[in-house]
Amino acid sequence: RGRDLPGLAEIEVIARTAEGPAPAMAGFVRGDSNCDGRATLHDAITIIDSLFLGKNTVCCWPAADANGDDSADLSDVTYLLNFNFQGKAAPPAPFPNCGRAAEGSLLCDKELCP
């Protein structure tokens, strides 16, 4: 109110990208959103806590992508529950062992494989 502030059209965004190859995807176990080495009910709860309660307890977002669709959301919670309690399909690789997945939009900033 009463101040001269720039409008959106007057703001310029300048970005720089790092040169060289992109960093390699860190290793993880798909479905293991709390990084305890297993894909269990606790991982589904961890995803819910992070998505809806703002607890930020997911240790690695690609690991939270239990169904491998390059998105961590409620469908991954359902996928984990179906896997653990209905005997449905296991998460896609890297599962059940730690490994790397194809590059995607979800990033993990720490190596989780021994």
N, C-alpha and C positions, 0 to 999 in steps of 0.2 A: 504494500500500500504506500503510495506516495514516493516510491523509490524507482529510479530508472534501472531496471534489470535487463540483461540481454534476453531476447526472445530465442526460441529454439533455432530459428533460422540464422541467428548470429553466433551460434556456438560452433566452433570448428574442433573436430577430434583428429588428433594426429597420433598414429601408432607406428611402432617399429616392430619388426619381427626379427627374431634371432636367426643368424645365418647358420648353415650347417644342417645336418640331418636332425629329424625330430627325435626326442628322447625315446628310448625303447619302453614299451609297456612293461610295467612291473608285474611280477608273477603273483598269482593269487589262486584261491579255490573258489570256483563259481558257487554262489549260494551261501558262502560263509561271510556274511556281512559284519559279524562281530570279531572275525579273525581268530577263532579258537580252533580252526582246523576241521570243522564239521559243518554241514548244512542241516540245521535242526530248527525246531520251533523257536528257539531263542533268536535265531537269525531273522525269522519273520517278524518277531516282536521288535527287534532292533530297527528294521526297515520302517515299521509303523511309527516307532518313537521318533525317528529322524524326519519322516515325511510329514507327520501330522502334529507332533508335539514339539518340534524344533529342538530335540535333544542332541542332534548331530553326533550320534553314537556309531554310525556306519564307519568302519575303519578303511574301507576301500570301495568306492562306488561300482566299479566293474564287478566286484564280488557280489554286491547286492543285486545285480542284474541276473537273477536266478534262471530266467528263461532265455537269456542270450539275445534279446531283441534290441540291445544297445540303448536301453532305457531302464532306469530304476524307478519303479512305481508300484502301485497296488497289485498289478498283475503278477509281480514277482513274489509277493506275499502269498497269493493264492497258489502259485506254482509250488512254492516250498511246502505249504500245507498239504497240497495234493500228493506231493512226493513222499512226505513223511507219514501221512495218515491214510492215504488212499492207495498207496502202491503205484502211483502214476509215474510217468517218465522222470528219470534223473536229470539234473541240470546238464546242459551241454558242456563240452570241454572248455576250460580246464576243470574237470571234475572226474573222479573223486580226489585226484592228486593235484598238487600245486603245479601250475604251469602258466603259460602266457596265452593270451587270446589275440585275435586280429585287432588291429587298431580300431578304435571307435571314438565316439564322442565322450564317453565316460573315462575319466583318468584316475589312476591310483598313484599317489605320490611317494609311496614307500614299497620296497621289495618285501613280499610276505613269504616267499619261498626260502626254505633253509639252504 
